[in-house]
Amino acid sequence: MNIFVTGATGVLGTSLVPRLVEAGYTVSAMSRTEESDERLRRAGAHPVRVNLFDVEALKQVLAGHEAIYHLATKIPSATQMGRSSAWLENDRLRRDGARNLVEAALVVGTVQTIIYPSFDFLYPSSGDTWLDAQTTPVKTATLSSTVEAEEAVARFAASDPTRRRGISLRLGSFYGPEAPSSWEMLDLARKGIGAFPGAHAGYLPQIWLQDAISALLLALTEPVPSGVYDIVDDEPVTRAQMLTLLAHAVGRKRLLALPDLLMRLMTGAKYADISRSLRISNRLFKAVSSWQLTVPNARIGWDLMAQMQNK
């Protein structure tokens, strides 16, 4: 099978591409620099120079491919994330990129599956009530690009439900040794600081990065029906519990939680998105696949991170 991947040198792509190659697939990956070309070749993929916003060029590249992973993102740095303008490129990659890939794939005709790793902070704040993809997402200005990308993937599947699949996997906050944000959180914790916007009693959806990669693989290799699924751990923890877990991971008794007013100032436009209480269930994806988590909850995961940092 020939697979086309955008965002192949990002956090998800760096782990996913070698797994696809190891599984025997031929991987073409969008690249923009010589450095990325070399990284992709080392991973066993074929770098392709193509503009994600050029539909005609995408049609040529996608000919003969059976599947697409649209992983491309441009997440602003922590110091810039509070500015709405800092998210414009990321929004364009998600929304316009998904739309263009779908348009090109429909014309080419060989593509049977499109998989999009979405964002699990789309739901309304719901206290300790369990949520899943059957819950209506919140479509605000800061979240619309992700919802519209999911809608484009759904349109692809709806164009021929017997031949085509469109799958959006809403990922929780992924963490693990391959995720730079995890080490940044531990660095802050070593300084005695915990930074989690929102009420301490609120739930924070997370997923061990390699378990997210396994879900992305199974969405392709198993007969997972078209739709939206939540990729989160089995036992969500609250922000208060996260403060305790991180303190334990760095050998501290407790962490100083940054005041919520300060977190509002730091996260700005994104505060409403990342401060909700989201106790999300992964039951729907487990029901349609063989997915089993190697790290079922953050208690185990952050203990593993602590062991790794102490080696």
C-alpha angles and dihedrals in degrees: 000000000000114000129190118207130191119195090026095155095050126098094277096037094050089061099034101050096059090047091053091048092048088052089059100257124139107236126201112188131194111242135178105184141044089242091056090046090057094045091051093048090052088053090053097254131125111240115225125194106216135139111240089211095054106086094185091054090047091054090058094047096046095052108119096014120123101191141030131202110196102200100146116132139148108208113190121237119266090258092053103037094094092065115087091211091059089067098052096096092046090050091050093050092050101041105029093032092055092045093050094047091051092048092050094043092053091053095045092050099200096091112099102169136037119186122191125186102218132184125269097210091084098101130092117259105271109174109222095338114122116247135193140164091289086072114094110249125232110252106200128152091265094050103034096095092059093046091048091050089054089049091053090052090049090051090054091055093044091055090073113358093183094057107022135062128195115188128181117190113198104212125205118222101302120220138172139107092301093056114085090203090065093059090045090055090050091048089055091047091053086057089052096254132126119189114195119144115219139034116331090232091057121106123243118206113223139169132192104245097234090051088054089052090051090053091051090052095047091049086064103035100042127058094259108166121238113273147083122300135180118236105197136126124278098249115035117208130211125245089252089056090048090056089054093046093051092045089053091047092059097037098254128133093224144346130233107244110218110242114264092237089059091047089052090054093046097047098035111165092018098052095095091050099050101035099064123112104245117177096179127185126216093201097113095059092043089053093059101036143035092249115149123173121238089198105035099182144013093253089067095035099054090044087057090050089052091052091050094050091050095054 
